[in-house]
Amino acid sequence: MEAADNLEVLELIDSLEDCIEKSSTIPLSQKTLINKDEILEIIKQIRIKLPDELKKSRVDKTRKAKDIDRSSTRC
C-alpha cells in the first residue's frame, strides 16, 4: 500500500468520524441519527483503498474458520 493510499484511508476514517460526530442526537439518549448512504459510501471507499494483502487475509481467515467448524462437527 502506497503512502498516498494510507493517507487517503486515514482521511476517509476522519470523514467517517466527522459524519458521526456531526449527526443529530436523539434527546435523552446516547443514540445518533446518521445518514446511512453517506456512511456506507465512505466504508465502500475505504474497502477499495485497502491493500490486496489485507483483503486476502480476510478471505483466508474466513476459510480457516469454516474448516474448523466442519472438522468440529465431524467428531
N, C-alpha and C positions, 0 to 999 in steps of 0.2 A: 504494500500500500504506500503510495507516494505521500510526501509531506502535505501536498495540496489537498489530497483526499482526506487526510487526517484532520486538517483544518476545517474542511467542509463538513465533516461529520460532527465535529465539535460545535460548529456554528448551527447545524441543524438541531443538535441537542439543546443548545441555548434557545433556539426558536421554540422548541417544544416546551421548554421550561417557561418561557415568556407567555406562551399561549395559556398555559395552566395558571400561572400567577395572575394574569390579567383577566381571567374568566370571572364571571359573576358567581357570587356565592349564594347559597340558599340560607336565608336568615335562620339563626338559632341552630345551625348545624355546621359541620365541617365539610359538607358536600359542595361541589362546584359544578356549574353548568359549563360544558365545553362544546366547542364546535367540532363535532365528530369528524367531519370531512377534512377539516384543516389538520387535525391531529393525525389522522390516517395518512394523509398525503406526506407529512413530514416523516412519518415512520417508513413509508414507502421509499422516500428519497434516501434515508439512512441505510436501508437494506441494499439499495443499488450501490451505494458507496462502500459497503463492507467488502473487504478483500475476499477473493475466492477461497483462500485457505480457511477462513473463518466459516464460510458457508459450508465447505466440505466437511469440516469438523463437526458441524451441527448435524449433518446427514449421518456421519459415521456414528455419532453418539446415539441418535435415534435407532439406527440399525442394530447397534450393540444392545440397547435396551430391549428391543424386540427379540433378539436372540436369547437374552437372559430369560425373558418371560416365557418363551417357547420351551427352553430347557427346564425351567422350574415346573411347568405343567406336565412334563413327561414323567417326572419322578413319582 
